[in-house]
């Protein structure tokens, strides 16, 4: 699986929140590959070109939160994936951590928005069918973390 350069600029019409997710993915990628501490990663990413157009607060919450809760988030995902988490590409792993964190902790963001944002990240930065994999895992995780919201949506 080949992964696109995280520093690339694949879409032009990105919201500050979407940019925050892109930078959080870049940070998680760095963290997963280099095992650097969260503060070093945050400082590196905040210095990146274009960061001023991102929602800095959302970025910080996502990155620190996904790193801090990574073990619990991985435990939640483990029964829903078809391989060991260590076998996931770092891009898909990072996207799933972001999506899982938002599903669990950002109840003000509708679950469909969380999943759509994760799918868009996977389309931009992941492998060919990575977005389908991310969608399937987060769909199942949404039922786990937001059973009431998912159920209400299906009843409509």
VENLIN-V997437 format. One record per backbone hydrogen bond with DSSP energy under -0.5 kcal/mol. NH is the residue of the N-H (numbers start at 1). CO is the residue of the C=O. E is the energy in kcal/mol with one decimal. If there is no record, write none. Layout:
NH;CO;E
NH;CO;E
//
This chain:
4;125;-1.0
8;5;-1.7
14;12;-1.3
19;15;-2.6
20;16;-2.0
21;17;-2.0
22;18;-2.3
23;19;-2.7
24;20;-2.5
25;21;-2.6
26;22;-2.2
27;23;-2.5
28;24;-2.8
29;25;-2.6
30;26;-2.1
31;27;-2.7
32;28;-3.1
33;29;-2.2
34;30;-2.7
35;31;-1.8
41;37;-2.0
42;38;-2.9
43;39;-2.4
44;40;-2.4
45;41;-2.6
46;42;-2.8
47;43;-1.0
48;45;-2.0
51;48;-1.8
53;50;-1.8
54;51;-2.3
55;16;-2.3
56;54;-1.3
59;55;-2.5
60;56;-2.3
61;57;-2.4
62;58;-2.8
63;59;-3.0
64;60;-2.3
65;61;-2.1
66;62;-3.0
67;63;-2.1
68;64;-3.0
69;65;-2.7
70;67;-1.1
73;69;-2.9
74;70;-2.6
75;71;-2.2
76;72;-1.9
77;73;-1.8
78;74;-2.5
79;75;-0.6
80;77;-2.4
81;77;-0.7
81;78;-1.0
87;84;-2.0
88;85;-1.7
93;89;-2.8
94;90;-2.4
95;91;-2.7
96;92;-2.6
97;93;-2.2
98;94;-2.3
99;95;-2.9
100;96;-2.8
101;97;-2.5
102;98;-2.6
103;99;-2.7
104;100;-2.2
105;101;-2.5
106;102;-2.3
107;105;-0.6
109;106;-1.9
110;108;-0.6
113;110;-0.8
114;110;-2.0
115;111;-2.5
116;112;-2.5
117;113;-2.8
118;114;-2.1
119;115;-2.6
120;116;-2.5
121;117;-2.1
122;118;-2.3
123;119;-2.5
124;120;-2.2
125;121;-2.8
126;121;-0.5
126;122;-1.8
130;127;-0.9
132;129;-0.8
133;129;-1.4
134;130;-2.7
135;131;-2.3
136;132;-2.3
137;133;-2.4
138;134;-2.6
139;135;-2.3
140;136;-1.6
141;137;-2.2
142;138;-2.3
143;139;-1.2
144;140;-1.2
145;141;-2.8
146;142;-3.0
150;146;-2.7
151;147;-2.6
152;148;-2.6
153;149;-1.9
154;150;-2.0
155;151;-1.6
156;152;-0.7
//
